[in-house]
């Protein structure tokens, strides 16, 4: 009696899509290899809190091996995939090895993009990984140190001038939190500057911030930002960025710290698939999230371009990635059991939330629209609830509680042993 | 009516000595500048916990500006001192600026030293700063990843072979915690290795570990280490270290991960003072912690070589540094008020504690000698109590509670965006 070989599913990326697909297949007779460049799953919605020193890196990350340790049909492998050969069903790794598969789920997500202005990257870093967050934290905290040490008033002001480019959720969160740090957290701590005099600008090319929300909520978000001390500039695309500031049209605005929250592009691995990509580099998948002619090759999460029933694209948010991951698991499970596969992927939109800063947020759930303190509590509960792991939830809640009573941010620690950073220029 | 100018005290180093001196002078009519290369005070006794992923960096550090924000006679300055000119009472900073002083407290502590074998530094990193701890954490966690990916059994075993050089408190803590991680924390998480099969060796050149304790406690510490799974090698100096392992005499022992906890040397700034240093590079100060002929220049903490009344040197431990800092403040206060200065510095020895690992420690307090679980609880209470800042204490206790019930270590997150690190060799 010969046994059927156990099919091999390779999942690239341990983000929401990859991890949710893996867990949904826990009881199936399938061999799963989960490949990721990093050893941890990252709760990206709270990454801005690490960048702004409210949380420490381990608070919002959990080792993939630990999350999946007891799921015996999974092997977690730390490695970087550099190419996918869909004809021979093989992935190539950066260490020279390769891995064959029966099914593949590609879920490597998105990175930030400068739309043809890659030279801005050095002066306007983005925020997608823990390393980005730690680097941004250092940059933000050192700007105040440089301002304190600088005798020249104009140069001092430039160190106290911050700009966030991009009025989406990340840009709004960063700008709101930065204003809070300047106005409250650093109070009393400097002798030659008043941190509260720092300028925080949010620059958005489009007509309004948080444009995925109804117009009335966008407007409320803008008012809340302004109340926190952020200057909101809409309808003004940035035309240049360098180490001293940025340009709006022909007008130069001094700002030693510019953060990029404007552009998102799909992970470059998609290019090796040799299939049509959309303008943002995402893979145009079929309604069942597979590639045409390759029912064994799925793409999910931020890397997948797929439409909702109403013709609008599925947004690049965590709930959509989780739903796609579970959907892919459903299709694979149905095939394993020889049952009919489910119909096309349907995105269930449970609503949209965005936080703005201290006790400020907006919420849009069907006909329910909230803003202000109530929306903020709603946002907090939802985010802490969805954090993976008991320990993270408790520690994050505790940090938040202490932060909100004391205005303190416990992770205000500069590390990264860069000599250059310590010397005022 | 002319006002006396307020005297200027410069303190270099925000460790235990510098910070305790600063705080003790809070109510005096003196202008204090506290200079540090880093923006935070570090609770060094728990640094090994960051290296072994039990705590995150911000748990054991607090921003100096925050600690001292309300002490109006202090200015905190981020900067690196490169030389001291005691003739003209001036310190030189790396950014080219200089700073005059009326009194100076030099308290820059110690760094690790390889006793003429600096080529070992790359393969056997030490542990003195948060950056060291984050780098060591990455190295330890990646060793298990490399072992998992390595097909060759001998190479696999070398990745699972760990050595800690130096049987002092840091070496013992690191070896004990590493054994715990291998035997408990990583259980179930790998598919091609059994982490519990990892070899953890503690190599000490002298005849026993923790030699500052009575012999009977040293022996108990050794037994506790062995019970945790550590192989203790005493009387065996290391003769060479490279990336593949280390040598004991002529015998080569494969070990891809070697940690240096053997040598401590005073901070190199002392050399610019142009005064006699001891073999470890520490400044030989007078009984009042000043330099001969320079009553305005104090040295305190790990950088100061001074004897106790019994002729033994004052040990390089946190309580001694705090006591020296307070003593310097007492001398300066007496001078400010034109009162007689206190007699020579006297070290009050309140006892000696060392932790070994899970529920294992030794304690020596006068005639009281403890080991095992009771000693561990004693150690835990003392260390958490002395952690600066309410938030740190609560978070650290919470982390410990969760870690001890679950055997989990919450900070098992690899960051540091080194491409090299992600590729198994």
Interface residues (C-beta under 8 A of the other chain):
Chain A: X37 X38 X39 X40 X53 X56 X57 X58 X59 X61 X63 X65 X66 X69 X70 X75 X76 X77 X78 X79 X80 X94 X95 X129 X130 X131 X134 X141 X145 X148 X149 X186 X187 X188 X189 X190 X191 X390 X391 X392 X394 X395 X398 X399 X402 X408 X410 X411 X412 X413 X414 X415 X416 X417 X419 X422 X423 X424
Chain B: X37 X38 X39 X40 X53 X56 X57 X58 X59 X61 X63 X65 X66 X69 X70 X75 X76 X77 X78 X79 X80 X94 X95 X129 X130 X131 X134 X141 X145 X148 X149 X186 X187 X188 X189 X190 X191 X390 X391 X392 X394 X395 X398 X399 X402 X408 X410 X411 X412 X413 X414 X415 X416 X417 X419 X422 X423 X424
